[in-house]
Each structure stands twice: as structure tokens, then as C-alpha cells.
């Protein structure tokens, strides 16, 4: 994650048929400008996903998306401004996120939680607070509990290694799972499939490797 990269733009356009698009937990909210044939464009702020799901998209739907940095959110006034002039989306979102003082504090916590080998106890100690205080702080920011960030980041790191050719037990060990079976259980929970199944699905791996929790970079998200 980086405070200098407040969001990642992306674009998606369905073809002439209805599409069922997989969506996986990534620790990010997206601001979507959705254009469906014959309707007025609408602004949508997504929620943080806890489990994999499928989004139903009608034929001809065009979405311009802005994936906010992990844990970030924008208020109703920002969404209303986008409704009035979505052509200024990057300017509006950039201004809102750069002025988000609370986001700085949340970033510090999330950066610590997603570090390899981090535990809730070690992060709380490093930040000079109790475990309960850490939990309360995240709740005050409207964010899920510490383990959501820690465990999701670990699973996403492991998913990012599936295309490397490393053996699954080695990936499990590198990412801090107790064994391959432990990694498999987490993958089923977060991504709806086993590591072996996802390794055989290049399109799914591409989605899981896009910038989000655990690999927030300066690279734009590819058109999807």
C-alpha cells in the first residue's frame, strides 16, 4: 500500500451477452461509474467483500472503476459530486483521499497487519496499544477486525505465487500457513476453490494478482 497512490483506475465492458463476473475479497472498495444501455449512468461505492461472489452484468454494460487503496472509503458528499460531474472522477477522488487524515492512521495499522509473519498481538505491541484497543480503532474507522486484513493478505500473497511453479507445500510454508491443508482451507474460504484449482485458472489468477491488499503498487489495473 502507498498513500501516494490513492486509487487504481480500471475499465470493463461487457459484450452482447449477459456476463457473470467473479469478485474476490481484496480489502478494497471500488467507486464505479456504471453505464447500462438505455439508462442514466450511476455511481456505486462497493462494500468490502468477506467471501467470493458473482456479479451479474447485463449485455452492453460499461464500467469505469476506481479501486480505492486498501481500507479507504469516500463519503456521500464525494459520491454526490461524482453524480453531478463524473468526468472529474480522478480529481474528485484524489482530493478526497489526500485530505483524509483518518486514512493516514488506518493505513499505519493495515500496513503493519499485512506484513508477512505479523500477528495481531505483535502489531498491537509495535503500535504501543493493547489488542482490544487495536480492534476498537479499526471498528471506529468502519473497518473489519484485524484478522480480516492479516489472513486475507496472507492468502492473496499465496495466490500470487501460484503461477511461479513452486510446489504448493513450499508456497504454504513461505506464506506462513501451518501446512498445505491449512492453505487449502483458507483458499476455499476466500476464493472459492483450492490452490490446485486456481492454478489451472489463469483468468482467476490474473484477477487475484491485480493491485489490492498485500500488493498495492503503482501499476494500473488491466482492462478486464
N, C-alpha and C positions, 0 to 999 in steps of 0.2 A: 504494500500500500504506500501511497505517497500523497501528502497534502498538496503537492504541486500538480497533481493530475486529478481534478475533481470528478471527472466523468469520462466515459468512453463512448463515442458515438457509434451507432450501427444502423443497418438498414435491412429490411426484409420485405419481399414482395411475393405474394402467392401467385400461382398461375391460374389456369381456368378451372381448376377443381378445388374443392374443399380440402384443407390440409390439417392434419393433426400433428402439431409440433411438440416434441418433448421439452419439458422445462425441468431443470435440476436445481436443488439448493445451491446457492453460490455466495450467500452473505451480502448480496447487493439488491437494492431496489432499482427499478428502471422507470424513467419517465418516458412514456410512449405517446407519440402523435400518431393516432390511428385513422387511416382514411379507408373507408369501405365504399364500394361503388354505390352512387345514388344517395349518400348520406353526408352530413357535415362532419368534418374532422373532429375528433375528440381527444382530450388529454387524459391519460391514465397514469396513476402512480401505483406501481405494483407493490405487493407485500413481500416480506422475507419468507421464502418457501422453507418449510420444515421437512417436506417429503417430495419425491418426484411427482410430476403431474403432466397432463397433456393439455395443451391449449388448442381449441378448435378455431380455425381461421377460415372464414368464407372465401370463396373464389374472388380474386382481384383485390384482396386486402393489401394495403401498403402500410408498413410501419416504419417510422423513423424513431429510433430509440436512443436514449442516453442512459447508459448504465452508471449509476452513481457509485462513488468509491464505497468500499465495504462499510456497512453500518450507517451510511449517510442517508438523510431524508430531507425533503423540502416541504415547506408549509403550504397551506391552502392559498395564501396570497400569491405565492410563486406560481402555482398551478393556474390561478385566475389570470395572472399576467400572461401566461403562455396561451391561454384560451383567447385572449384579446389579440395576441400577435405571436404566433408560433414561429414566425420567421426569425425571431430574435432568440430562439431557444438557447443557443450556446452562450450568448451574452447574459441572458437572464439567469441561467443555471450557474454559470461561472461566478457571477456577482454574489448570488445567494450562498453558494458553498464556500467561497473565500471569506465571507463575512460571518461564517458560522463558528462562533467561539466555542460553543458546546461541543462541536465536532472535533475540535483540537483535543479536548480531554478524552473523548470517546476513542479517537484514533490511538492515543497513547496506550489505552487499555487493550484495544484489539490487536495492535502490533505486538504487544507482549504475549497475548494469548495464542496467537497463530505461530509463534516462533517454534521451531522443531524442539521437541522434548519439554515444552512448557507444561506446567500443571497449574491448576487454579491456585493451589497453595503457594507455589513458587512465585507466581505473578503477583499475588497479593503481597507477599513479603517484599518483593522487589519494589513495589509501588508504595510500600510503607503503610498498608491498610490491612484490615482483617478480611478474611474470606467473605464474611457476611457483608461487610462494607462494600467490597468489590461487586457483589451481587446486587446490592442496593443501587450502586452507581449506574450499572448497566440498565437496571429497571427504570431509573429516573430518566435515562436517555431514550426510553422506549425500545430497548434492545433485548433480545433473548439472553438467557443465562450464560455465564462464562463457558460452560461445557459445549454449548452450541458452536461457538467460534473455534474452540480448540479442536473438537472432534471433527467438525466439518473441514477445517483446514488440513488436518492430517489425512482425511480420506481424499481430498482433492489433490494433495501432493502425491499420494499413491497413484491416483488415476493418471496424473501427468507422467508417470514413469511407465505406464503400461505399453506405450509404443517404443520403449527403449530396447526391448528384447531381454531385459533382466528377468530372471526366474521369479515367479510370484512369491516364494518364500523369502527371497532376497529383498524384494520390494517391501514386504511386510516388515522385515527386520529394519531396513533403512528408515522406514517411516514411523517406527515406534509401536507397531502392533505386537501383541504378545506372540502371535503366530499367524499362519496363513488363514486359519479358520476364523480368527478374530477379524482379520481384514475383510474376509468374505461376508461376515455378518454385517459389518458396517457398510460395505458397498451395497448390499441388498436394501438396507435401510435408507441410505442417502440417494442411491442412484437406480434402484430397482432391478439390479442384476449383479451377477458375480463378476469378479475381475476377469475370469476367463471369457465370459460372455461379452463384456465390454471391450476386451482386447480384440475381439472379432468384429467389432462395430466401429469402423473408422469415423463415421459421421458423429457418433456419440462421443468418441474420444476428442474430436475437434471441439465440440461444444464444451466439454469439461475442461479443456485446456485454454479456453478464452480468458482474458483478464477478469479476475474476480478475487474472492478471498484466497489468500495464500500465494497468488501470482499476479498481483496488481502491477501492471507495467505501463510504459508509455506507448505501447503499440495499440493501434486501433483494432477494434474487433472486426473480423472479416465479415463481408456480406453473407448473410445466412438465410 
